[in-house]
Amino acid sequence: MPMSLDLAIKPGARPSQSRGLDRGDLPREAQSTTTNPRSAQVRQAVPEVDLDTEEVASVPRYAIREGSVPPARPASGSMLAQLIEDTFSGFEPGQRLPSERELAQHFSVGRPLVREALRTLVERGMVDVQVGRGTFVRRVTPNDAARPVDNLLRRQAITARQLIEARSMIESEAAQLACRRVATSEIEQMRELIAAADKDDGLAARLRNDLQFHMSVVRAAHNPVIETMFAAILVPTVEMMFRSLNDPHVSREGLPFHEQVFRAIEKRDEAAAASAARGHLLVSERMYGDDLDIDLDVLVHRQVRRTGPKPDREALSADDVIPNVLRGLLPSGGF
C-alpha cells in the first residue's frame, strides 16, 4: 500500500460519494442456516471498539489522502472489503489501517458496514484485529489458502474418496521430491514424530502427530506450490484423519505406512516413498466402506456420535478438536 496515501483527512471532511454437531443430519441446503463455529469466532475477532481514543494515540496513523475518492459507493460488506483491500494493497505487513471512523468517512458508508467488511478481510486472512490498537495488515502464508478453499469444498459436499484421490497425487509427489531435497533437520523431525506416534496421549495429540508428519513430508519437498495445495485441503484432511483415528482397524493398518514413508525418504528411494504415501491413503479407501462416498462434513459429525461417551473422552466435537489440532501448527496461527 503506497506511502503516498499517508496523509491525514481533515476533521469532519467527507469525500464525494463514489462504491453443531447435529447439522450432519440436515439436508445440505438447510445446513447453511446453522451456526458455523468458525464464522462465529471470526465475528468475535472484530470487536466493536472505537479506536479514536487516547489508548491508541501512540500508534502511527495511516490515513487516506484527501481527494482520493473510490469509484463507486459500496453496497455490501464484501464490496467494501474489496475496495479496502485495493486501496491499501501497498501496505506492508504490520502496518495499521485507518480507523473505522476514517474508513466510513472515506467510503461514505456507516460504521456497521465497515465492521462487516473488516470481518470479511479477517476471514480472508488479510488483516488482524487487535483490541485497543486497531486493524493491521498481516503476512500472507501458504496456509491462508485453506480458508476460501475450505468454504468452497464444503459447499460442494466433497467425499472422502475425492479427498483421497487429491491427497494421493499431492503427497506421493511430495514424498518423491523430499527424497531429493530433504534437509538433515527435517529427517530428524520425521524420526521424532515416528517415535512419538506410539504414545496414546488422547485423540487431539494423535491427530496433531498425524498431521505434523504429513506436513513434514510436504514441506521437505521444498516446493511452495505443493505446500500451498496441501494447505488448501488442510481442514478436510484433518477431518479425514479424525475418522481414521477413531476406527481402530484403519488406524492399526495405516499407521505403519508413516514409517515406510520415512525410511524411504531417509534412503532417498523415490519410488518407495511415493508408493508408501499412496499405500497409506489406500488403506482408508479399502476400509471406509459406505463412509467413502458420504459428504465428509456429515461423516465427521456422525463419527463423533458413533464414538459415544467415554470417561476419558476429551473434546471430541470436530469443531473443538480440529481448531485445537491446527492451532500452533500454522505460521499464521489461524483457525
TIPA-51714 format. One record per residue (C-alpha): x, y, z; residue in three letters; residue number from 1. Coordinates in pm, whole numbers, plus 32768, in hexadecimal, padded with zeros to 4 digits. Layout:
<node px="X" py="Y" pz="Z" vovex="Ala" rotor="NUM"/>
...
***
This chain:
<node px="8000" py="8000" pz="8000" vovex="Met" rotor="1"/>
<node px="80B3" py="813D" pz="7F86" vovex="Pro" rotor="2"/>
<node px="8137" py="8236" pz="807E" vovex="Met" rotor="3"/>
<node px="8098" py="834D" pz="7FAF" vovex="Ser" rotor="4"/>
<node px="7F56" py="82F2" pz="8063" vovex="Leu" rotor="5"/>
<node px="7FEF" py="8359" pz="81B0" vovex="Asp" rotor="6"/>
<node px="7F44" py="84AB" pz="81CB" vovex="Leu" rotor="7"/>
<node px="7E3F" py="8502" pz="82CA" vovex="Ala" rotor="8"/>
<node px="7CD3" py="854F" pz="8284" vovex="Ile" rotor="9"/>
<node px="7C67" py="86A0" pz="8307" vovex="Lys" rotor="10"/>
<node px="7B7C" py="8681" pz="8431" vovex="Pro" rotor="11"/>
<node px="7A18" py="8668" pz="83B8" vovex="Gly" rotor="12"/>
<node px="7A7F" py="8653" pz="8249" vovex="Ala" rotor="13"/>
<node px="79AD" py="8568" pz="8177" vovex="Arg" rotor="14"/>
<node px="7A19" py="8510" pz="8015" vovex="Pro" rotor="15"/>
<node px="791E" py="8503" pz="7EFB" vovex="Ser" rotor="16"/>
<node px="7850" py="83C5" pz="7EE2" vovex="Gln" rotor="17"/>
<node px="78D1" py="82CB" pz="7DEC" vovex="Ser" rotor="18"/>
<node px="78A7" py="80D5" pz="7E63" vovex="Arg" rotor="19"/>
<node px="76DF" py="7505" pz="8619" vovex="Gly" rotor="20"/>
<node px="770F" py="73C5" pz="8631" vovex="Leu" rotor="21"/>
<node px="75B5" py="735D" pz="85B6" vovex="Asp" rotor="22"/>
<node px="75C1" py="741A" pz="8472" vovex="Arg" rotor="23"/>
<node px="764C" py="72E3" pz="83C5" vovex="Gly" rotor="24"/>
<node px="74E9" py="7256" pz="83C2" vovex="Asp" rotor="25"/>
<node px="7459" py="7385" pz="8312" vovex="Leu" rotor="26"/>
<node px="7433" py="73AC" pz="819A" vovex="Pro" rotor="27"/>
<node px="7556" py="746A" pz="8102" vovex="Arg" rotor="28"/>
<node px="747C" py="7598" pz="80B9" vovex="Glu" rotor="29"/>
<node px="740F" py="75AE" pz="8224" vovex="Ala" rotor="30"/>
<node px="7572" py="7599" pz="82A6" vovex="Gln" rotor="31"/>
<node px="75BC" py="76F6" pz="8227" vovex="Ser" rotor="32"/>
<node px="74CA" py="7782" pz="832A" vovex="Thr" rotor="33"/>
<node px="7576" py="76DD" pz="8451" vovex="Thr" rotor="34"/>
<node px="7681" py="7783" pz="851C" vovex="Thr" rotor="35"/>
<node px="77E3" py="775E" pz="849D" vovex="Asn" rotor="36"/>
<node px="78C9" py="7764" pz="85D0" vovex="Pro" rotor="37"/>
<node px="79F0" py="77DF" pz="8504" vovex="Arg" rotor="38"/>
<node px="791E" py="78FE" pz="8476" vovex="Ser" rotor="39"/>
<node px="78B1" py="7953" pz="85D9" vovex="Ala" rotor="40"/>
<node px="7A1D" py="7960" pz="8640" vovex="Gln" rotor="41"/>
<node px="7A63" py="7A50" pz="8523" vovex="Val" rotor="42"/>
<node px="7944" py="7B32" pz="8589" vovex="Arg" rotor="43"/>
<node px="79D0" py="7B3B" pz="86E9" vovex="Gln" rotor="44"/>
<node px="7B25" py="7B92" pz="865A" vovex="Ala" rotor="45"/>
<node px="7AA7" py="7CE4" pz="85E4" vovex="Val" rotor="46"/>
<node px="7A45" py="7D98" pz="8725" vovex="Pro" rotor="47"/>
<node px="796A" py="7EC9" pz="8714" vovex="Glu" rotor="48"/>
<node px="7A62" py="7FBB" pz="87AA" vovex="Val" rotor="49"/>
<node px="7AA0" py="8129" pz="8769" vovex="Asp" rotor="50"/>
<node px="7C10" py="8148" pz="8714" vovex="Leu" rotor="51"/>
<node px="7C0A" py="82C5" pz="8721" vovex="Asp" rotor="52"/>
<node px="7C6E" py="82CA" pz="888F" vovex="Thr" rotor="53"/>
<node px="7D9E" py="8329" pz="895A" vovex="Glu" rotor="54"/>
<node px="7DF2" py="81B4" pz="8974" vovex="Glu" rotor="55"/>
<node px="7E69" py="81B1" pz="880D" vovex="Val" rotor="56"/>
<node px="7F02" py="830B" pz="8802" vovex="Ala" rotor="57"/>
<node px="805F" py="8272" pz="87E8" vovex="Ser" rotor="58"/>
<node px="8005" py="8193" pz="86C1" vovex="Val" rotor="59"/>
<node px="8076" py="8226" pz="8571" vovex="Pro" rotor="60"/>
<node px="7F4F" py="828C" pz="8498" vovex="Arg" rotor="61"/>
<node px="7F36" py="823C" pz="8327" vovex="Tyr" rotor="62"/>
<node px="7E10" py="830D" pz="82B6" vovex="Ala" rotor="63"/>
<node px="7D82" py="8340" pz="815C" vovex="Ile" rotor="64"/>
<node px="7DF2" py="8457" pz="8074" vovex="Arg" rotor="65"/>
<node px="7CF3" py="856C" pz="8058" vovex="Glu" rotor="66"/>
<node px="7C52" py="8563" pz="7F02" vovex="Gly" rotor="67"/>
<node px="7C97" py="83EE" pz="7ECF" vovex="Ser" rotor="68"/>
<node px="7B34" py="838D" pz="7E75" vovex="Val" rotor="69"/>
<node px="7AC2" py="8223" pz="7E3C" vovex="Pro" rotor="70"/>
<node px="7A1F" py="81E6" pz="7CE9" vovex="Pro" rotor="71"/>
<node px="78CB" py="8185" pz="7D74" vovex="Ala" rotor="72"/>
<node px="781D" py="8173" pz="7EC2" vovex="Arg" rotor="73"/>
<node px="782B" py="8009" pz="7F40" vovex="Pro" rotor="74"/>
<node px="76D8" py="7F65" pz="7F6F" vovex="Ala" rotor="75"/>
<node px="7749" py="7E3C" pz="8041" vovex="Ser" rotor="76"/>
<node px="7854" py="7DD2" pz="8137" vovex="Gly" rotor="77"/>
<node px="7901" py="7CF6" pz="8035" vovex="Ser" rotor="78"/>
<node px="7910" py="7E17" pz="7F3C" vovex="Met" rotor="79"/>
<node px="799F" py="7EFD" pz="8045" vovex="Leu" rotor="80"/>
<node px="7A9B" py="7DF3" pz="80AD" vovex="Ala" rotor="81"/>
<node px="7B1A" py="7DE2" pz="7F48" vovex="Gln" rotor="82"/>
<node px="7B34" py="7F5F" pz="7F35" vovex="Leu" rotor="83"/>
<node px="7BF6" py="7F69" pz="807D" vovex="Ile" rotor="84"/>
<node px="7CDC" py="7E54" pz="8003" vovex="Glu" rotor="85"/>
<node px="7D1C" py="7F09" pz="7EB8" vovex="Asp" rotor="86"/>
<node px="7D4D" py="805E" pz="7F5B" vovex="Thr" rotor="87"/>
<node px="7E51" py="7FE0" pz="8053" vovex="Phe" rotor="88"/>
<node px="7EF3" py="7ED2" pz="7F7C" vovex="Ser" rotor="89"/>
<node px="8048" py="7F77" pz="7FA7" vovex="Gly" rotor="90"/>
<node px="804A" py="7F68" pz="8122" vovex="Phe" rotor="91"/>
<node px="8156" py="7E89" pz="81BC" vovex="Glu" rotor="92"/>
<node px="8104" py="7D76" pz="82BA" vovex="Pro" rotor="93"/>
<node px="80DE" py="7E17" pz="840F" vovex="Gly" rotor="94"/>
<node px="8065" py="7F69" pz="8391" vovex="Gln" rotor="95"/>
<node px="7F22" py="7FE6" pz="842C" vovex="Arg" rotor="96"/>
<node px="7DF4" py="803B" pz="8358" vovex="Leu" rotor="97"/>
<node px="7D30" py="817D" pz="8394" vovex="Pro" rotor="98"/>
<node px="7C30" py="816E" pz="84AB" vovex="Ser" rotor="99"/>
<node px="7AC8" py="8102" pz="8476" vovex="Glu" rotor="100"/>
<node px="7A5B" py="8270" pz="847E" vovex="Arg" rotor="101"/>
<node px="7B5A" py="82D5" pz="8376" vovex="Glu" rotor="102"/>
<node px="7AFB" py="81B2" pz="8293" vovex="Leu" rotor="103"/>
<node px="7989" py="8202" pz="82BA" vovex="Ala" rotor="104"/>
<node px="79C7" py="836F" pz="825E" vovex="Gln" rotor="105"/>
<node px="7A9E" py="831C" pz="8132" vovex="His" rotor="106"/>
<node px="79B5" py="821A" pz="809A" vovex="Phe" rotor="107"/>
<node px="7878" py="82DA" pz="80FE" vovex="Ser" rotor="108"/>
<node px="77E3" py="81B4" pz="81BF" vovex="Val" rotor="109"/>
<node px="7776" py="816A" pz="8321" vovex="Gly" rotor="110"/>
<node px="785D" py="80CA" pz="841F" vovex="Arg" rotor="111"/>
<node px="778E" py="7F87" pz="842F" vovex="Pro" rotor="112"/>
<node px="77E2" py="7F4F" pz="82BF" vovex="Leu" rotor="113"/>
<node px="7951" py="7F92" pz="830A" vovex="Val" rotor="114"/>
<node px="7948" py="7E8C" pz="841F" vovex="Arg" rotor="115"/>
<node px="78A9" py="7D93" pz="832F" vovex="Glu" rotor="116"/>
<node px="79BC" py="7DD9" pz="8231" vovex="Ala" rotor="117"/>
<node px="7ACA" py="7DA9" pz="8338" vovex="Leu" rotor="118"/>
<node px="7A31" py="7C5A" pz="839B" vovex="Arg" rotor="119"/>
<node px="7A49" py="7BF4" pz="822E" vovex="Thr" rotor="120"/>
<node px="7BB8" py="7C59" pz="8224" vovex="Leu" rotor="121"/>
<node px="7BFA" py="7B95" pz="8363" vovex="Val" rotor="122"/>
<node px="7B56" py="7A63" pz="82C4" vovex="Glu" rotor="123"/>
<node px="7C37" py="7A8E" pz="8195" vovex="Arg" rotor="124"/>
<node px="7D66" py="7AA1" pz="8276" vovex="Gly" rotor="125"/>
<node px="7DC0" py="7BFD" pz="81F9" vovex="Met" rotor="126"/>
<node px="7DB6" py="7CB7" pz="8345" vovex="Val" rotor="127"/>
<node px="7DCE" py="7C7F" pz="84BB" vovex="Asp" rotor="128"/>
<node px="7CFB" py="7D40" pz="85B5" vovex="Val" rotor="129"/>
<node px="7DA6" py="7D96" pz="86FD" vovex="Gln" rotor="130"/>
<node px="7CC1" py="7E13" pz="8810" vovex="Val" rotor="131"/>
<node px="7D1A" py="7F72" pz="8879" vovex="Gly" rotor="132"/>
<node px="7E1B" py="7F9E" pz="8764" vovex="Arg" rotor="133"/>
<node px="7D73" py="7F7C" pz="8614" vovex="Gly" rotor="134"/>
<node px="7D6A" py="7EB0" pz="84D4" vovex="Thr" rotor="135"/>
<node px="7EB9" py="7E46" pz="8445" vovex="Phe" rotor="136"/>
<node px="7F25" py="7DB2" pz="82F9" vovex="Val" rotor="137"/>
<node px="7F9D" py="7C4D" pz="8333" vovex="Arg" rotor="138"/>
<node px="80A3" py="7B81" pz="8284" vovex="Arg" rotor="139"/>
<node px="800D" py="7A88" pz="8190" vovex="Val" rotor="140"/>
<node px="8083" py="791C" pz="81AD" vovex="Thr" rotor="141"/>
<node px="8039" py="77E5" pz="80DC" vovex="Pro" rotor="142"/>
<node px="7F43" py="7777" pz="81E8" vovex="Asn" rotor="143"/>
<node px="7E61" py="789C" pz="8194" vovex="Asp" rotor="144"/>
<node px="7DF3" py="77D2" pz="8064" vovex="Ala" rotor="145"/>
<node px="7D32" py="76F2" pz="8154" vovex="Ala" rotor="146"/>
<node px="7C2B" py="77F8" pz="81AD" vovex="Arg" rotor="147"/>
<node px="7B7C" py="7840" pz="8061" vovex="Pro" rotor="148"/>
<node px="7BB6" py="76E2" pz="7FD7" vovex="Val" rotor="149"/>
<node px="7B27" py="763F" pz="810F" vovex="Asp" rotor="150"/>
<node px="79E9" py="770D" pz="80E8" vovex="Asn" rotor="151"/>
<node px="79D2" py="76AE" pz="7F78" vovex="Leu" rotor="152"/>
<node px="7A08" py="753B" pz="7FBD" vovex="Leu" rotor="153"/>
<node px="78FB" py="7539" pz="80C7" vovex="Arg" rotor="154"/>
<node px="7802" py="75CB" pz="7FD3" vovex="Arg" rotor="155"/>
<node px="7860" py="74BC" pz="7ED9" vovex="Gln" rotor="156"/>
<node px="7829" py="73A7" pz="7FDC" vovex="Ala" rotor="157"/>
<node px="7971" py="72F4" pz="7F94" vovex="Ile" rotor="158"/>
<node px="7999" py="7187" pz="7FF9" vovex="Thr" rotor="159"/>
<node px="7AB7" py="70C5" pz="8095" vovex="Ala" rotor="160"/>
<node px="7AF1" py="7014" pz="7F49" vovex="Arg" rotor="161"/>
<node px="7B23" py="7160" pz="7E95" vovex="Gln" rotor="162"/>
<node px="7C0D" py="71DB" pz="7FA2" vovex="Leu" rotor="163"/>
<node px="7CD7" py="7099" pz="7F96" vovex="Ile" rotor="164"/>
<node px="7D03" py="70BE" pz="7E1E" vovex="Glu" rotor="165"/>
<node px="7D81" py="7224" pz="7E46" vovex="Ala" rotor="166"/>
<node px="7E63" py="71D7" pz="7F6D" vovex="Arg" rotor="167"/>
<node px="7EF9" py="70AD" pz="7EB9" vovex="Ser" rotor="168"/>
<node px="7F6E" py="718C" pz="7D9C" vovex="Met" rotor="169"/>
<node px="7FF7" py="729C" pz="7E80" vovex="Ile" rotor="170"/>
<node px="8098" py="71C7" pz="7F8C" vovex="Glu" rotor="171"/>
<node px="8132" py="70BC" pz="7EAF" vovex="Ser" rotor="172"/>
<node px="81DD" py="71C9" pz="7DDF" vovex="Glu" rotor="173"/>
<node px="8247" py="7283" pz="7F1B" vovex="Ala" rotor="174"/>
<node px="82E1" py="7144" pz="7FAA" vovex="Ala" rotor="175"/>
<node px="839C" py="7108" pz="7E66" vovex="Gln" rotor="176"/>
<node px="8427" py="726D" pz="7E5F" vovex="Leu" rotor="177"/>
<node px="847F" py="7259" pz="7FD0" vovex="Ala" rotor="178"/>
<node px="8571" py="713E" pz="7F7F" vovex="Cys" rotor="179"/>
<node px="863A" py="7236" pz="7EAF" vovex="Arg" rotor="180"/>
<node px="861A" py="736D" pz="7F88" vovex="Arg" rotor="181"/>
<node px="85E4" py="730D" pz="80F4" vovex="Val" rotor="182"/>
<node px="86CB" py="73B3" pz="81F0" vovex="Ala" rotor="183"/>
<node px="8772" py="72FB" pz="8311" vovex="Thr" rotor="184"/>
<node px="86A2" py="73BF" pz="840D" vovex="Ser" rotor="185"/>
<node px="8563" py="7354" pz="8357" vovex="Glu" rotor="186"/>
<node px="85CE" py="71E7" pz="8365" vovex="Ile" rotor="187"/>
<node px="85FD" py="720B" pz="84DD" vovex="Glu" rotor="188"/>
<node px="84A6" py="72AB" pz="8505" vovex="Gln" rotor="189"/>
<node px="8402" py="7187" pz="844B" vovex="Met" rotor="190"/>
<node px="84C1" py="7091" pz="8526" vovex="Arg" rotor="191"/>
<node px="843F" py="713A" pz="8662" vovex="Glu" rotor="192"/>
<node px="82D9" py="7137" pz="85E0" vovex="Leu" rotor="193"/>
<node px="82F0" py="6FC4" pz="858F" vovex="Ile" rotor="194"/>
<node px="8371" py="6F7B" pz="86EE" vovex="Ala" rotor="195"/>
<node px="825B" py="7049" pz="878E" vovex="Ala" rotor="196"/>
<node px="8144" py="6FA7" pz="86C3" vovex="Ala" rotor="197"/>
<node px="8132" py="6E72" pz="87A3" vovex="Asp" rotor="198"/>
<node px="80D7" py="6F41" pz="88D6" vovex="Lys" rotor="199"/>
<node px="7F64" py="6F42" pz="8923" vovex="Asp" rotor="200"/>
<node px="7F3B" py="70A6" pz="89A0" vovex="Asp" rotor="201"/>
<node px="7DD6" py="70D4" pz="8932" vovex="Gly" rotor="202"/>
<node px="7D28" py="7126" pz="87ED" vovex="Leu" rotor="203"/>
<node px="7DA2" py="728D" pz="87C3" vovex="Ala" rotor="204"/>
<node px="7F0E" py="7229" pz="87FC" vovex="Ala" rotor="205"/>
<node px="7EF7" py="710A" pz="8703" vovex="Arg" rotor="206"/>
<node px="7E4F" py="71EB" pz="8604" vovex="Leu" rotor="207"/>
<node px="7F5E" py="72EE" pz="8631" vovex="Arg" rotor="208"/>
<node px="8072" py="71EC" pz="8605" vovex="Asn" rotor="209"/>
<node px="7FCB" py="715D" pz="84CD" vovex="Asp" rotor="210"/>
<node px="7FA3" py="72B3" pz="842F" vovex="Leu" rotor="211"/>
<node px="8101" py="7323" pz="848C" vovex="Gln" rotor="212"/>
<node px="8197" py="71F2" pz="83E2" vovex="Phe" rotor="213"/>
<node px="80DB" py="722E" pz="829D" vovex="His" rotor="214"/>
<node px="8134" py="73A0" pz="82A8" vovex="Met" rotor="215"/>
<node px="82A3" py="734C" pz="82E4" vovex="Ser" rotor="216"/>
<node px="82AB" py="7278" pz="81A8" vovex="Val" rotor="217"/>
<node px="8201" py="7387" pz="80DA" vovex="Val" rotor="218"/>
<node px="82ED" py="7495" pz="815A" vovex="Arg" rotor="219"/>
<node px="841C" py="73B9" pz="8118" vovex="Ala" rotor="220"/>
<node px="83C3" py="73CB" pz="7FA6" vovex="Ala" rotor="221"/>
<node px="8426" py="753C" pz="7FB4" vovex="His" rotor="222"/>
<node px="8324" py="759D" pz="7EB2" vovex="Asn" rotor="223"/>
<node px="8245" py="76C1" pz="7F1E" vovex="Pro" rotor="224"/>
<node px="813A" py="7663" pz="7E1E" vovex="Val" rotor="225"/>
<node px="8117" py="7504" pz="7EAC" vovex="Ile" rotor="226"/>
<node px="8118" py="758D" pz="800E" vovex="Glu" rotor="227"/>
<node px="8004" py="7684" pz="7FB6" vovex="Thr" rotor="228"/>
<node px="7F35" py="7573" pz="7F0D" vovex="Met" rotor="229"/>
<node px="7F4F" py="7499" pz="8044" vovex="Phe" rotor="230"/>
<node px="7EFC" py="75C1" pz="8125" vovex="Ala" rotor="231"/>
<node px="7DC3" py="7600" pz="8056" vovex="Ala" rotor="232"/>
<node px="7D33" py="74AC" pz="80BB" vovex="Ile" rotor="233"/>
<node px="7DB9" py="74AF" pz="821D" vovex="Leu" rotor="234"/>
<node px="7C6C" py="74BD" pz="82D5" vovex="Val" rotor="235"/>
<node px="7BC1" py="739E" pz="8217" vovex="Pro" rotor="236"/>
<node px="7D06" py="72DB" pz="823B" vovex="Thr" rotor="237"/>
<node px="7CF2" py="72FE" pz="83B5" vovex="Val" rotor="238"/>
<node px="7B85" py="7294" pz="83A7" vovex="Glu" rotor="239"/>
<node px="7BE8" py="715B" pz="82E7" vovex="Met" rotor="240"/>
<node px="7CF8" py="7113" pz="83E8" vovex="Met" rotor="241"/>
<node px="7BEF" py="713E" pz="84F6" vovex="Phe" rotor="242"/>
<node px="7B21" py="702C" pz="844E" vovex="Arg" rotor="243"/>
<node px="7C4D" py="6F45" pz="8423" vovex="Ser" rotor="244"/>
<node px="7CD9" py="6F67" pz="8583" vovex="Leu" rotor="245"/>
<node px="7B82" py="6F19" pz="8615" vovex="Asn" rotor="246"/>
<node px="7B82" py="6DCF" pz="8555" vovex="Asp" rotor="247"/>
<node px="7C7B" py="6CDF" pz="85FB" vovex="Pro" rotor="248"/>
<node px="7C8D" py="6C02" pz="84C6" vovex="His" rotor="249"/>
<node px="7CE2" py="6D21" pz="83DB" vovex="Val" rotor="250"/>
<node px="7DD1" py="6DB9" pz="84D7" vovex="Ser" rotor="251"/>
<node px="7E87" py="6C71" pz="8519" vovex="Arg" rotor="252"/>
<node px="7EBB" py="6C28" pz="83A8" vovex="Glu" rotor="253"/>
<node px="7F06" py="6D8B" pz="833A" vovex="Gly" rotor="254"/>
<node px="7FFF" py="6E02" pz="8441" vovex="Leu" rotor="255"/>
<node px="8123" py="6D1E" pz="83D5" vovex="Pro" rotor="256"/>
<node px="8127" py="6DCD" pz="8283" vovex="Phe" rotor="257"/>
<node px="81AD" py="6F05" pz="8330" vovex="His" rotor="258"/>
<node px="82EC" py="6E4B" pz="8383" vovex="Glu" rotor="259"/>
<node px="82FE" py="6DBE" pz="8222" vovex="Gln" rotor="260"/>
<node px="82EA" py="6F1D" pz="8190" vovex="Val" rotor="261"/>
<node px="83F2" py="6F97" pz="8284" vovex="Phe" rotor="262"/>
<node px="84E4" py="6E78" pz="8240" vovex="Arg" rotor="263"/>
<node px="84C2" py="6EA8" pz="80C9" vovex="Ala" rotor="264"/>
<node px="850A" py="701E" pz="80E5" vovex="Ile" rotor="265"/>
<node px="862E" py="6FDB" pz="81CD" vovex="Glu" rotor="266"/>
<node px="86C1" py="6EEB" pz="80C7" vovex="Lys" rotor="267"/>
<node px="866A" py="6FDD" pz="7FAB" vovex="Arg" rotor="268"/>
<node px="8599" py="6ECB" pz="7F05" vovex="Asp" rotor="269"/>
<node px="84A2" py="6F95" pz="7E36" vovex="Glu" rotor="270"/>
<node px="83D3" py="6E72" pz="7DB0" vovex="Ala" rotor="271"/>
<node px="83A9" py="6DD9" pz="7F0A" vovex="Ala" rotor="272"/>
<node px="834E" py="6F26" pz="7FA7" vovex="Ala" rotor="273"/>
<node px="8241" py="6F6F" pz="7EA4" vovex="Ala" rotor="274"/>
<node px="81B8" py="6E0D" pz="7EBE" vovex="Ser" rotor="275"/>
<node px="81A7" py="6E1B" pz="803B" vovex="Ala" rotor="276"/>
<node px="80F6" py="6F6D" pz="8034" vovex="Ala" rotor="277"/>
<node px="7FEE" py="6EE1" pz="7F46" vovex="Arg" rotor="278"/>
<node px="7FD1" py="6D9D" pz="800B" vovex="Gly" rotor="279"/>
<node px="7F88" py="6E5C" pz="814A" vovex="His" rotor="280"/>
<node px="7E5D" py="6F08" pz="80AA" vovex="Leu" rotor="281"/>
<node px="7DE1" py="6DCB" pz="8002" vovex="Leu" rotor="282"/>
<node px="7DA9" py="6D33" pz="815C" vovex="Val" rotor="283"/>
<node px="7C8A" py="6E26" pz="8191" vovex="Ser" rotor="284"/>
<node px="7C07" py="6DE9" pz="8033" vovex="Glu" rotor="285"/>
<node px="7BF8" py="6C72" pz="8078" vovex="Arg" rotor="286"/>
<node px="7B6D" py="6C82" pz="81D8" vovex="Met" rotor="287"/>
<node px="7A7B" py="6DA9" pz="81EB" vovex="Tyr" rotor="288"/>
<node px="7962" py="6CE4" pz="8147" vovex="Gly" rotor="289"/>
<node px="7828" py="6DB5" pz="8115" vovex="Asp" rotor="290"/>
<node px="78D0" py="6EDB" pz="81C3" vovex="Asp" rotor="291"/>
<node px="79AC" py="6F0A" pz="8092" vovex="Leu" rotor="292"/>
<node px="789F" py="6FBC" pz="7FC7" vovex="Asp" rotor="293"/>
<node px="77EE" py="7083" pz="80D8" vovex="Ile" rotor="294"/>
<node px="7813" py="71FB" pz="80F3" vovex="Asp" rotor="295"/>
<node px="794F" py="721C" pz="81C6" vovex="Leu" rotor="296"/>
<node px="78B4" py="732E" pz="8299" vovex="Asp" rotor="297"/>
<node px="7791" py="7247" pz="82F0" vovex="Val" rotor="298"/>
<node px="7878" py="711E" pz="8322" vovex="Leu" rotor="299"/>
<node px="7953" py="71BE" pz="8428" vovex="Val" rotor="300"/>
<node px="7826" py="7227" pz="84FA" vovex="His" rotor="301"/>
<node px="7791" py="70CA" pz="84E3" vovex="Arg" rotor="302"/>
<node px="78E0" py="7041" pz="8556" vovex="Gln" rotor="303"/>
<node px="78CB" py="7116" pz="868F" vovex="Val" rotor="304"/>
<node px="777C" py="7079" pz="86E7" vovex="Arg" rotor="305"/>
<node px="77FA" py="6F1A" pz="869F" vovex="Arg" rotor="306"/>
<node px="7919" py="6F4D" pz="8790" vovex="Thr" rotor="307"/>
<node px="782A" py="6F6D" pz="88B2" vovex="Gly" rotor="308"/>
<node px="7875" py="6FF7" pz="8A0C" vovex="Pro" rotor="309"/>
<node px="79B3" py="6F81" pz="8AB7" vovex="Lys" rotor="310"/>
<node px="7A37" py="6FD7" pz="8C12" vovex="Pro" rotor="311"/>
<node px="7B80" py="7057" pz="8B81" vovex="Asp" rotor="312"/>
<node px="7AE4" py="70F6" pz="8A4E" vovex="Arg" rotor="313"/>
<node px="7B73" py="724B" pz="89FA" vovex="Glu" rotor="314"/>
<node px="7ABC" py="7343" pz="891D" vovex="Ala" rotor="315"/>
<node px="7A58" py="7256" pz="8805" vovex="Leu" rotor="316"/>
<node px="798C" py="7354" pz="8749" vovex="Ser" rotor="317"/>
<node px="7A32" py="7390" pz="85FB" vovex="Ala" rotor="318"/>
<node px="79F5" py="7503" pz="862D" vovex="Asp" rotor="319"/>
<node px="7AC4" py="74F2" pz="876D" vovex="Asp" rotor="320"/>
<node px="7BD0" py="73F4" pz="870F" vovex="Val" rotor="321"/>
<node px="7C2C" py="7474" pz="85B6" vovex="Ile" rotor="322"/>
<node px="7C7B" py="75DE" pz="861A" vovex="Pro" rotor="323"/>
<node px="7D38" py="754F" pz="8747" vovex="Asn" rotor="324"/>
<node px="7E08" py="7475" pz="8660" vovex="Val" rotor="325"/>
<node px="7E50" py="758B" pz="8568" vovex="Leu" rotor="326"/>
<node px="7EA0" py="7690" pz="8671" vovex="Arg" rotor="327"/>
<node px="8015" py="76BC" pz="868D" vovex="Gly" rotor="328"/>
<node px="8063" py="75F4" pz="8554" vovex="Leu" rotor="329"/>
<node px="801C" py="770C" pz="845E" vovex="Leu" rotor="330"/>
<node px="8103" py="7839" pz="8439" vovex="Pro" rotor="331"/>
<node px="7FD2" py="7918" pz="842F" vovex="Ser" rotor="332"/>
<node px="7F4A" py="788E" pz="8576" vovex="Gly" rotor="333"/>
<node px="7E00" py="787D" pz="84BF" vovex="Gly" rotor="334"/>
<node px="7CB9" py="77C1" pz="84F8" vovex="Phe" rotor="335"/>
***
